[in-house]
Amino acid sequence: MKAAKAVAGAAVIMVMSAGTVGCSVATKQAADTAEAMVASLTKASDAASQAGSAEVKMSVTSPDTGGKPTVMTGVYSWGNGLAMEAEVPAKDLEMEDLVKDGTVTYRMVQGAYYYQVDPAESGEFKGKSWLKVEASAILGDQGAAAMNGPNNDPTAGLKMLKWAKGVDKIGKEDVNGKPTVHYKATIPMDKLDKNSGAMYEALGGGSSELVTDVWVDDKGMPARLTQAVGPSTVSIDFLSFGAAKEISVPPASETADMTEAFKNANKGQG
C-alpha cells in the first residue's frame, strides 16, 4: 500500500485553504498587478464552495507512485464535512493481490481512509472487506485536523493566490470539451501556515513553493485545478458540480483497522 500514502496524502493539497492565513500582508505591487485575476479566481472559488460536491477525476503523481500518475474517478463532497468516494486501479495502490477485478473502491470520510478489497478467507481479518487507515497516520495530527477545518473544500485554496509571487493569465484552453481561461501562480511555502509541514510529509516536499494552475470555464466555475510541491502533483478535473452522493463509513463489522500496520510499514520512508 505504498502508493496509498500518496493517494491519501492528496487530501492535504486540497485542504491547504485551511492553512492560508500564515501571512496577512502582501506587497502593494503584487496586489495591484494580480488584483483582477485574483478577484476572478476568488469568485470561482466561492461559487464552487457553494456547490457542496462535484463529480471529479483526480490524478496524483509523487515519489510514492513511482513518478507515474495514479488516477481516481468519483465524487468529492465538502458540503457536510470533507469526503470522497472513488475508483482506483488496484495496481496503482500496489493492492493487486487483494481484489480480483483490478479496482479498489476508495473512501475518505470522517477523518479516515478506507479501501474496499475482496473479503479475507482466513486469518485475523477473515471476512473483512474494508481496510481502514486513520488520516493522522498519513497527514499527522495537524493535517488530519485540517481535513475537518472550516475551509476544507478542494477549491477554497484559490483564495491563497493573494499571496502569490505572481499570477499569470496563460490564455484560453479547452478542458474536457469546455472553453476555459488558464491561470498560473506560485505561492511561497512560508506564506502558508503550520499545516504545510503535513503536506511535505505526505507528498514528498522538496520545494519552497506551491505552484497552482487553475482553469475557469465560461460560467465562472473551476474546470481543473492542479497544485504541485516539489516532485509531487495533484490534478483534479471538475466534471460537474452538485453531484449529490452520501459517502458513509463502512460497517465496523466489515472493517480491519490497519492504521498501526501502516505506520510500521512506512517508518523511515519519509
Salt bridges, closest charged atoms under 4 A:
ASP32 OD2 - LYS28 NZ 2.94
ASP46 OD1 - LYS159 NZ 3.02
GLU85 OE1 - ARG107 NE 2.59
GLU85 OE2 - LYS245 NZ 3.35
ASP92 OD1 - LYS91 NZ 3.29
GLU134 OE2 - LYS132 NZ 3.03
GLU173 OE2 - HIS182 ND1 2.95
GLU209 OE2 - LYS165 NZ 2.30
ASP213 OD2 - HIS182 NE2 2.64
ASP213 OD1 - LYS184 NZ 3.01
ASP217 OD2 - LYS178 NZ 3.80
ASP237 OD1 - ARG224 NE 2.59
GLU260 OE2 - LYS263 NZ 3.47
